[in-house]
């Protein structure tokens, strides 16, 4: 059965609720979508007929008909995502339920878009062959790009560590090497989207996602929807931290550790480092958290979100250390009793990047509000 590409706004709303809350009874869908029970019944029947939903039969041992809550049919569609650092390319595949089925890490090479796309194509072809999947079941390939958009999301202003990604039409350049449609977001927006679909954002409709990558950026979820801004750069908090001064970025951390005698070139080198046993790391976390606390306090007061999520390419335990330090005295405590957002570490940690990239095609095709 071909992948549906023409869902209505109401169908997307219902599918989004079932994605996040399923298995869920039809009677419970209506209040979460603000649609009538009759409309929900009709829409869920149509989505089931189109192969996107399936009933899970629950038998309680009591007399009468068994409960038949609805859930997304995992094998109705698949999606691939690409997320990369200065050393390697991560390629992953998820199914329609969001489960990460495959993940492979490949060498970055010289770091050209063509090499990244070719590596992704090789990995995706291997995923499909191992699982016996037709490429027609792949909704697309999402790329999380390290930079900000210039020309209507065609041209990227890349982080200085990725100079070869400064192309005229980056999406078309990537598309030339892939057998499925390509989708692009900056890495912060992509990770924020992954968190919405599969992480702590499943139960939070409004949050700011602070992304610690080679630089420092942000993604914004408003009303359950990824808010891109006019040019695709909403959440660009890095401008608060001048490039010619110490800043709370991954590249700054690497430089700080190297000056202190610790070898660190990429995020994988941080996996075994602990602030309890690495004083330079502890000093950087304290300073970076103080900087982020000030910047995120301003951001939180402007946006008034339910939560601020700390995520990105750093190992999960370091994201937790940052979140704990930010969520303390000095964060949104002007002394007038205003409600303050929760500060949470990403539930997906560094996997948010590849999962968020893979979620892009599914989000656009099935869940994004038209």
N, C-alpha and C positions, 0 to 999 in steps of 0.2 A: 504494500500500500504506500503510495507516495506521501511525502511529508506535507501536511496542509500549510499553505502560505497566506491564507486570506481570512484569518480569524477576526471577528468583529470585536469592538471594545468590550461588550458584555461577555463574550466568550473568553477574552483575555482576563477579564476580572475574575470570572469563575475559576478559570484554570490556575490563576495565581493563588487564589485561596486554597484550592485543593493541593497545589504544590507545597505550600507552606504548612498546611494543617492536616493534610491527609495521613491516614485514611479518615474521612470525615463523612458523616451522614448528610444527606441532602437537606434535611430540616435545619441543620446547623450552618449551611452555606448561605442561606438567604440573608440573615442579619449581618453577615460579614461582607456582603457585596452590595447591600441596599437594593437588591432585586427581589421581586415577588417570588413566592414559592413556586407559582406556576411557571415563571420565566426560568428559574433555576432548574426545574424538572425538564423543561424543553431543552435548555442549553446543555445540560449534562447528558441528555439522551443523544443529542447531536454530536457532542464531543466523543462520546463512547462509540457511536457509529463510525466516526472518522478515525478511530483507533488511538485516541489520545488518553482516554480514561479506561479504567477497569474496575469492576466491583470486587471487593474483598469479602467473601462470605464468612461471617462470624457466627458460629453456633454456640449458644450459651448453655445448652442442655435443657432449656425450657421448651414448653410446647409452643407451636406457632412457627411462623416463617423466620428464618435466620436473618440477622442484621446484615445489610449489604452496603457498608460504607464505600465511598469512592476514593480512588487514589490515581495518581498519574501512572500511566503505563510506561514503565522504564524503557522498554525496547521499541517504543514508537519512534524515537529519534535519538541521535547521538551528536556530539559536538566536540571539537578539538580546540585546544588553547595553547598559545606560545608565550613564554615569559622568559626573559634572558638577562643575564648579568654580563660583566666584562669577561668572564671565563667560559660560561657554558649557556646552553639553550635548554630550557625545560619544555617538553611537549607533553600534554596530557589529553585524555579523552574522558568525557563524562556521558552518562545516559540522560534521558529526559527527567529522571528523578533527581539528578544532580550527583549521583554516586561517581566517584573517581575510579574509573575502571583500569586505566593504563597511565603510566607516567614513565618517561624516559629522559635522561639527561645526556646531551650531546655536546661535543666541543664547539665553541663559538667560531673557531677559525679566525679569519681576519676581521670579522664583524660587519660584513656588508649585508644589506637587506636581502640580496640574492642568496647568500650563503645561509642566512637564518631561515629563509623560506624553503630552500632546498632541503635543509636538515629537517624542518618540520614535515615536509612532504614525505621524506623517507620514513620518519617515525610513524606518521599517520598510516601510510601504506602498510607498514608492519603491523600496526594495531588491527587494522581491518582484516588483514590476512589471518592473523592468529585467531581472531574471533569470528571469522567467516561472515563479515559484514559487507554488504554492498555499499559503495560510496554514495549511492542515492539516499541512504539513511543518515548521512552526515549533514546536519543543518548548516554547517559552515566551519570556518577556522577563525578564531579570535586572536588578535595580537594585542598584548599589553606593551605599550611603547614608552620608553624612558625619556619623556620630554613633554612639551606643550605644543599645541597646534597653532599654525599661523594662517594658512589659506584655506578656510572652510574645511578644516580637518584633512586637507590633502598634504600639506607640508608640515613637517615637524621641526620644532626648535629643540634639538636633542640636548640631553645632558652632555657636558664636554667630554665625558668618557666614551661617547658614542657618536663621533663626528661623521661617520659614514652614513648615518641615518638622516642627513639633511638633504632629502631628495625633493624633486619638484612635485611628484605625485606618488607618495609612498605607498598608498593602498594599491594603486595600479601596479607598482613595481613588485610588491609582494604577491599580488594576484597572478602575475605572469608565471609564477613557479608552483602554484597550488592547483589541485584538481577540484577544489570546492570554493564557494564564495568566501571572500575575506572580509572580516569586520575588524575595525581598529578603535581603540580607546587609549588614552594615556594610562600609564600603569597605576596611578592612584585611583582614577575612576573605575578602572577594571577591578581592582582589589575591593573597592567599596561595593561594587555590584556583586562580586563573589560573596562578600560578607552578607549582603542582603538576601541572596538566594539560599545560601548554605550555612551561614555562620550566625553570630549573635543578632544580626539584622533581621532574621526571620520573624522575630517578635517585636521589632522596633521599626516604626514607619518613618521616623525623622532622626537622622544622625549625621554627624560629620566624621569622616574617616581620615585620620592623619596618617599619611603614608611615608614611612622612613625607608627610602631607597638610597641610591647613590646621592640623590638630592633629598629635598623635603617637599612634599606636595600634599594634596588633599582631594577627597571625593565627597560628594554631597548627595544624600538620599533625602528627598522631601516627599511626603505623602506616599511613601513606598516606591517612589520612582527615582531613577538616576537623573539628577539635574545636571545637565552638561553645560549650561550657559550658552550664550549666543555663538561662541567660537569653540566650544568644547573644552574650555579651560576653567570651569567653575571649581572653586576650592584651592586656588593657587596661593597657598599660604607661605610658600618659600620666599616671596618678595619681602616678608617681614624680617628676613635674616640676610644681611648683606653678604655677598660672596667673598669679600675681602676681609671678613672677620670669622672667628670660630662660629660654627652654626650646628644645629642638631640634625646633621645629615650623616648617612652612612660613609660617604667619602671623607668627611671630617673625622669620623671615628677611626677609619683606617689610618689616616695621616697621624692622628694623635697617638695611636698604639705603636706605629712604627717609630715615632720620635722617642717613645718610651722603651723601645727595645723588643716589642712584640711584633712578630711577623703576621701581617694581615693584609691581604690583597683583595679578598672578596668575602661575601657573607658566609660562605661555608667555613671560612677560617675562624668564625666566631662561635661555632657550635659548642665547643668544649670550654669556652672562657666563662668564668663566673666572677661577679664583682667581689665576692668574698675572698677570692684568691688572686685577683688581678687588680691591684690598686689603680692603675691607669684607667681601666674599664670603669671602675666604680666612680672615679673622678669625672669621667666623661658623662656617665649616666646622670650624675647629680647636676652637672652644668647644663646638659641638654634638656633634662626635665624642667629645670628652672626656666630656660628659654621657651620651651614649649608651653609651659604653664601660663606664662604671660601672654604669648601669642594666641593660645587656644582660649584663654579667658575672654579676650576681645572677640574672637570668632564666635564663641558660644553666646555672648551677649547680643551680637548682631543677628544670629540665626535662631536663637532660642530652641535648640534641638533637645530631643529626649536624652541623647547620649553622645559622647565623643569616644570614638573607637580608635585605639592606637594599633597600627598594623604596618605591614610592609615586608621588606626582604629580610629583616633581622630574625634570628632564631626566636622561637616562641617565648623562651624563658627571659630573654632580654626585653621583649615587648611587655611582658608582665612587670618587669622591674621598672620600666619607664612609666607605665600606667599607674603603678602604685605610688611613684614619686610625684607624678602630676596631680593625682587626686588627693591633695593634702592642703594644708594652710597656704593661702595665696591663690587658689584656684576659685574664681568666681565667688569670692567672699568679701564683697564690698562693705559688708557690715549693715546692710539694710534689709536682710532677710529674703532676698530674691531667691526663687527656686534655682537650683543648679543642676546641670545635667550629670548623669552618671559618667564615669570614666572607665572604659572597659578595654582590656586587651583583646585583639582579634582572636576569635575562636579557631580560625584557620591558620593563624601564624603565617609563615612564609609560603604555605600552600595557597593562600588567598590569591596570589598572583596568577598561577597557572589555572586554578579553578575559576577565578574571575574571568580570565581570558576565554576559557572554554565556555563560560556561561553567556558570553556576549551574543553569539548567534541564537541561542535558545531564548534569551531575553527579548531580543528584537523580533524574532519570528512568532513567539508564543505569548509573552508576558507583558511586554512594554505597552503602556496605555496608548492607544492610537489617538 
